[in-house]
């Protein structure tokens, strides 16, 4: 189906009001995005992140009265610069397939979507079958990349593992396929729980990966490796909890850390862990260490 797409720019204070007007004008979809590409990380709990300069994209039926919409936005919202364009209908599943292909991490790990076979991969490839979905973590982000490379370089053979903030479950699955005896995947997002369960079944590791919502976490047994790909502030808050979940001599691998947040993480985790090491990709960092 084809749509008429409207694009305009406004500011943070007016964005919600403009959205309400567009809804009243029968927009079927409204999207906010950052006009100036100013990154926002870790908004406070309960708050919706919104940039100072906001681009609003709205979709309408092709039969809309463009002149009337322009008139209303100019007179009610004082917006006189906007752009209409025809958005041709596409099969979005096929569009996604164009941008997501088999990806290699380290020497052996490959993440493969269902529409690509594994016939051309190396014989020793560790293959994770995974399609992009609603939960975070398919390898495309630098933080997931860093964690997969850590696992490839430090295969958890015969180890127990916790994947805290599991997202798609990709790290727990990778750990099992690299030789871990069992893994616990923990997340606070119900969609992530569904995604992790589904992906463990697709990869035939459901018998070795126990999936938990944080509300049902209870008292977990200590493990040989805890890997957490979340964000820096939650990592700081969870440091004492994580240290209690790792056996003496066990290891931790943390990601989701911006370069300027490294000192905070190293200082906090240095109390409980030694031999701290840092890996970096672009502005993102991964920190590992051994439990004292």
C-alpha positions as CSV (number, residue, x, y, z in Angstrom):
1,X,0.0,0.0,0.0
2,X,1.2,3.5,-0.9
3,X,1.2,6.4,1.7
4,X,1.7,10.1,1.7
5,X,4.5,11.0,4.1
6,X,4.8,14.4,5.8
7,X,8.1,15.5,7.3
8,X,8.6,18.6,9.4
9,X,10.9,20.0,12.1
10,X,10.0,21.4,15.5
11,X,11.4,21.6,19.0
12,X,11.2,19.4,22.1
13,X,8.6,21.7,23.8
14,X,6.2,21.6,20.9
15,X,6.6,18.1,19.7
16,X,3.7,16.5,21.7
17,X,1.4,19.3,20.7
18,X,2.2,18.9,17.0
19,X,1.7,15.2,17.3
20,X,-1.8,15.7,18.7
21,X,-2.7,18.0,15.8
22,X,-1.4,15.5,13.3
23,X,-3.4,12.8,15.0
24,X,-6.5,15.0,14.7
25,X,-5.8,15.4,11.0
26,X,-6.0,11.6,10.6
27,X,-2.3,10.6,10.5
28,X,-2.0,6.9,10.8
29,X,1.6,6.9,12.1
30,X,3.8,9.5,13.8
31,X,7.5,9.1,14.4
32,X,9.9,11.3,16.3
33,X,13.6,11.4,15.4
34,X,16.6,13.5,16.2
35,X,17.1,16.4,13.8
36,X,20.8,17.1,14.7
37,X,21.9,13.6,15.6
38,X,22.5,14.4,19.3
39,X,22.8,11.1,21.1
40,X,20.8,10.5,24.3
41,X,21.8,7.7,26.6
42,X,20.1,6.3,29.7
43,X,17.1,8.6,30.2
44,X,15.7,8.5,33.8
45,X,13.3,5.8,34.6
46,X,9.8,6.7,33.5
47,X,10.9,9.5,31.2
48,X,10.8,9.4,27.4
49,X,14.0,10.6,25.8
50,X,13.4,13.5,23.4
51,X,15.9,15.7,21.6
52,X,16.0,19.5,21.6
53,X,15.5,19.5,17.8
54,X,12.9,17.0,16.7
55,X,12.0,15.8,13.2
56,X,8.5,14.4,12.9
57,X,7.5,12.0,10.2
58,X,3.8,11.3,9.7
59,X,2.0,9.0,7.3
60,X,-1.4,9.7,5.8
61,X,-3.8,8.1,3.4
62,X,-3.1,9.2,-0.2
63,X,-6.5,11.1,-0.4
64,X,-5.6,13.6,2.3
65,X,-6.0,17.3,1.7
66,X,-2.4,18.5,1.8
67,X,-3.4,22.2,1.6
68,X,-5.6,21.9,4.6
69,X,-2.9,20.1,6.6
70,X,-0.4,22.8,5.7
71,X,-2.9,25.5,6.7
72,X,-3.6,23.9,10.0
73,X,0.0,23.4,10.9
74,X,0.9,26.9,10.0
75,X,-1.9,28.6,11.9
76,X,-2.1,26.4,14.9
77,X,1.6,25.3,15.3
78,X,3.3,28.1,13.4
79,X,5.1,25.6,11.2
80,X,5.4,26.7,7.6
81,X,8.2,24.5,6.4
82,X,7.1,21.0,5.7
83,X,7.6,18.4,3.0
84,X,5.1,15.9,1.4
85,X,6.3,12.9,-0.6
86,X,4.8,9.7,-1.9
87,X,6.0,6.6,0.0
88,X,5.7,3.6,-2.2
89,X,4.5,0.4,-0.5
90,X,7.2,-2.2,0.0
91,X,7.5,-5.7,1.4
92,X,9.3,-4.7,4.6
93,X,10.4,-8.2,5.4
94,X,12.4,-8.2,2.1
95,X,13.8,-4.8,2.9
96,X,15.1,-6.1,6.1
97,X,16.8,-9.0,4.4
98,X,18.7,-6.7,2.2
99,X,20.5,-5.2,5.2
100,X,21.1,-8.3,7.4
101,X,23.5,-10.9,6.3
102,X,25.7,-13.5,7.9
103,X,28.3,-11.8,10.2
104,X,31.5,-13.1,11.6
105,X,32.8,-12.3,15.1
106,X,36.3,-13.3,16.1
107,X,37.6,-16.3,14.4
108,X,34.7,-18.8,14.7
109,X,31.4,-17.2,15.6
110,X,28.9,-16.5,12.8
111,X,25.4,-15.1,13.3
112,X,23.2,-16.2,10.4
113,X,19.7,-15.1,9.4
114,X,17.2,-17.8,8.4
115,X,17.2,-16.7,4.8
116,X,20.9,-17.3,4.3
117,X,22.3,-20.8,4.3
118,X,25.5,-21.8,6.1
119,X,27.0,-23.9,3.2
120,X,29.7,-21.3,2.5
121,X,30.9,-20.9,6.1
122,X,34.1,-22.5,7.4
123,X,33.9,-26.1,8.7
124,X,34.8,-24.9,12.2
125,X,32.3,-22.1,12.3
126,X,30.2,-21.7,15.5
127,X,26.8,-20.8,13.9
128,X,24.1,-18.9,15.8
129,X,20.9,-18.9,13.8
130,X,19.1,-15.6,14.5
131,X,16.9,-13.2,12.6
132,X,16.6,-9.5,13.6
133,X,13.6,-8.8,15.9
134,X,12.3,-6.6,18.7
135,X,14.9,-7.4,21.3
136,X,18.4,-5.9,21.4
137,X,21.4,-8.0,20.4
138,X,21.9,-9.5,17.0
139,X,25.6,-8.6,16.6
140,X,25.1,-5.4,14.6
141,X,25.8,-3.1,17.6
142,X,29.4,-2.5,18.7
143,X,28.6,-3.7,22.3
144,X,27.3,-7.1,21.2
145,X,30.2,-7.4,18.8
146,X,32.6,-6.8,21.6
147,X,30.9,-9.4,23.8
148,X,30.9,-12.1,21.0
149,X,34.6,-11.4,20.4
150,X,35.3,-11.8,24.1
151,X,33.5,-15.2,24.1
152,X,35.4,-16.3,21.0
153,X,38.7,-15.4,22.5
154,X,37.8,-16.9,25.9
155,X,35.6,-19.9,25.2
156,X,33.8,-20.8,28.4
157,X,34.4,-24.6,28.0
158,X,32.9,-26.6,30.9
159,X,31.8,-23.3,32.5
160,X,28.5,-22.0,33.9
161,X,27.4,-18.7,32.6
162,X,25.0,-15.9,33.4
163,X,23.9,-13.6,30.5
164,X,22.5,-10.6,32.4
165,X,20.4,-8.4,30.1
166,X,20.1,-11.1,27.6
167,X,18.1,-9.3,24.9
168,X,17.8,-11.9,22.1
169,X,19.8,-14.4,24.2
170,X,22.7,-14.3,21.7
171,X,25.4,-14.3,24.3
172,X,24.0,-17.2,26.3
173,X,23.5,-19.2,23.0
174,X,27.1,-18.4,22.0
175,X,28.4,-19.5,25.3
176,X,26.7,-22.9,25.1
177,X,27.9,-23.4,21.5
178,X,31.4,-22.6,22.7
179,X,31.4,-25.3,25.3
180,X,29.6,-23.9,28.4
181,X,27.7,-26.5,30.4
182,X,24.8,-24.3,31.2
183,X,23.7,-20.7,31.0
184,X,21.1,-18.5,32.7
185,X,19.7,-15.7,30.6
186,X,18.2,-12.8,32.7
187,X,16.3,-9.7,31.4
188,X,13.7,-7.2,32.7
189,X,12.0,-6.9,29.3
190,X,9.1,-9.4,28.6
191,X,9.8,-9.1,24.9
192,X,13.4,-10.1,25.5
193,X,12.3,-13.1,27.5
194,X,10.1,-14.2,24.6
195,X,12.9,-13.6,22.1
196,X,15.5,-15.5,24.1
197,X,13.2,-18.5,24.5
198,X,12.5,-18.6,20.8
199,X,16.1,-18.2,19.8
200,X,17.3,-20.9,22.2
201,X,14.8,-23.3,20.6
202,X,15.9,-22.3,17.1
203,X,19.5,-23.1,18.0
204,X,18.6,-26.3,19.9
205,X,20.1,-25.2,23.2
206,X,16.9,-24.8,25.2
207,X,17.9,-27.6,27.5
208,X,21.0,-25.8,28.5
209,X,19.7,-22.2,28.8
210,X,17.4,-21.2,31.6
211,X,15.5,-18.0,30.9
212,X,14.4,-15.7,33.7
213,X,12.7,-12.4,34.1
214,X,14.5,-10.3,36.8
215,X,11.3,-10.4,38.9
216,X,11.7,-14.2,39.1
217,X,15.5,-14.1,39.5
218,X,15.5,-15.2,43.1
219,X,18.8,-16.5,44.5
220,X,21.0,-17.6,41.7
221,X,24.0,-19.9,42.1
222,X,27.4,-18.5,41.5
223,X,28.9,-19.1,38.0
224,X,32.2,-19.2,36.3
225,X,31.4,-16.3,34.0
226,X,28.9,-13.4,34.1
227,X,28.5,-11.4,31.0
228,X,26.4,-8.2,30.9
229,X,25.7,-6.1,27.9
230,X,23.6,-3.3,29.3
231,X,24.6,0.3,30.1
232,X,27.2,1.9,32.4
233,X,24.9,3.3,35.1
234,X,23.0,0.0,35.6
235,X,26.4,-1.8,35.6
236,X,27.5,0.4,38.5
237,X,24.3,-0.1,40.4
238,X,24.6,-3.9,39.9
239,X,28.3,-4.3,40.7
240,X,27.8,-5.7,44.2
241,X,25.1,-8.1,43.0
242,X,27.2,-9.2,40.1
243,X,30.3,-9.8,42.3
244,X,28.2,-12.1,44.5
245,X,27.2,-14.1,41.4
246,X,30.7,-14.9,40.3
247,X,32.8,-17.6,41.8
248,X,36.2,-16.8,43.3
249,X,38.6,-16.9,40.3
250,X,35.6,-16.6,37.9
251,X,35.3,-13.9,35.3
252,X,33.1,-10.9,34.4
253,X,32.7,-9.3,31.0
254,X,30.8,-6.0,30.8
255,X,29.7,-4.0,27.8
256,X,27.5,-1.0,27.0
257,X,30.1,1.4,28.2
258,X,31.0,4.6,26.5
259,X,34.7,5.6,26.5
260,X,34.2,8.5,28.9
261,X,32.5,6.1,31.4
262,X,35.5,3.7,31.6
263,X,37.0,5.3,34.7
264,X,33.8,4.9,36.6
265,X,33.4,1.2,35.7
266,X,37.1,0.4,36.3
267,X,37.0,2.0,39.7
268,X,33.7,0.4,40.8
269,X,34.5,-3.1,39.6
270,X,38.2,-2.9,40.7
271,X,37.0,-3.4,44.2
272,X,35.9,-7.0,43.5
273,X,37.8,-7.9,40.3
274,X,41.5,-7.9,39.3
275,X,43.4,-8.0,36.0
276,X,40.9,-5.7,34.4
277,X,41.2,-5.5,30.6
278,X,39.5,-3.1,28.1
279,X,38.5,-3.8,24.5
280,X,37.1,-1.0,22.4
281,X,35.2,-0.5,19.1
282,X,34.4,3.0,18.0
283,X,33.2,4.9,21.2
284,X,32.0,1.7,22.9
285,X,34.1,-0.3,25.4
286,X,34.0,-3.8,27.0
287,X,35.7,-4.5,30.3
288,X,36.6,-7.9,31.7
289,X,38.2,-9.0,34.9
290,X,38.8,-11.9,37.3
291,X,37.0,-12.2,40.7
292,X,39.4,-11.6,43.6
